[in-house]
Amino acid sequence: MTLSRRDMMLATGTLVATGAAALAGAASAQTHPGHTPDEDVKPAPGDGRYAPVRTLNGWTLPYTLKDGVKEFHLVAEEAQHEFAPGTTATCWGYNGSTPGPTLEAVEGDRVRIFVTNRLGEHTTVHWHGLILPSGMDGVGGLSQPHIQPGETYVYEFTLRQHGTHMYHPHADEMTQMAYGMMGLFIIHPRGGEAVKIDRDYAFLLHNWALHPGTWRPDPSVMVNFDLWTFNSKVFPAIEPLVARTGERVRIRVGNLSMWNHPVHLHGVEFLVTGSDGGRWPQNQWRREVTETVSVGQMRDIEFTAIPGDWALHCHMAHHTMNAMGHEIPNPTGVDQSGVEARVRAMLPGFMPMGREGMAEHQEHTDAGHQGPANTAAMMTGKGPFGSLEMGGMFTVVKVRDDLSRGDYTDPGWYTHPPGTVASRVSTDPGFGAPIRRKT
Ligand SMILES: [Cu+2]
């Protein structure tokens, strides 16, 4: 087994975290390398029985095999998190990140999961969707005592199913999830996949009330969130999903936010093939272009990759924006020129906006206008043809003919075949003879 230096560091870190006892036994134990973000890695080899998932902007927790049991160690703790360059916050997560690392195993495996609580208040971990003994279900007060600060609990059970699952606290849940405590738990089918998957992506949907000019999410917000994220990142900081033409791609999406999200992918009709109920029988697969992932649900979609740059985003238009005002007067069509001078006398630099629409937001961002501190621009991002005017739950599926298997490097922007890009034919508003309804 080949280990990169980064994998070794990770594995070492995990062993240190499990304490001296685990370290003593580690010499004879097998260590499984996960993949880490911001590193050009091939998929981790798994245990040879599955192709590992790629957690967007995230990582997979290495495990130690002890007497046939896969041991994982989660640490509930505060973590400094960057949503996008220029926007950071003190969040809560696991093992130094939000979302926490992905746990990955195979149906039939026995897993032992240590949970150390390094928060200032008690916590638990609930294994969302898993079939297990009631006392392992992680509901504080109902199925176990709470894990007090400084304590370590151990969960142990056999995986009785396969599918896309999650873990999250079931203690002061509203607050702990609002601060980012959640992670993916992927269980691969025993005996492999009937229809082979070439690229297997996974992410969790979430929302955050990180008010402009603040550095800690506000758990009291229920509706008007500031940031909408894939794996706790906003566009343009969300990684692209890369694939080679003709490969079969699966995208696993879970939702632990406070809204339902219609996840829409351009360029293909995908199949909805599974959920926390595992990969469904093929006669239940259905063809869609948008699939709503409701709160607490998981959905798997699959498609054959077609060359191009294809948008993948939540179809709630406000969920592809970053921090913005709500319940403000609508300026569209309002001539504010007289007001501008008067306001400027009191507020130098004041600039009215929105008379012709909101695209000015990105122009102002591009011109270097500063918003409040630590606040991502409402709409942002640059593409090969100009501004994308997106934020939040948006990224790009990039499919190319010439990628190597297992190469996840961002290939840049798509080179369109000649004659296949929409182009300008006139600059005259009176062009042509379009049929218009008379009023
Ligand atoms: Cu949404």
Boltz pocket constraint, residues with backbone or C-beta under 6 A from the ligand:
constraints:
  - pocket:
      binder: B
      contacts: [[A, 228], [A, 259], [A, 260], [A, 261], [A, 262], [A, 314], [A, 315], [A, 316], [A, 319], [A, 393]]
      max_distance: 6.0
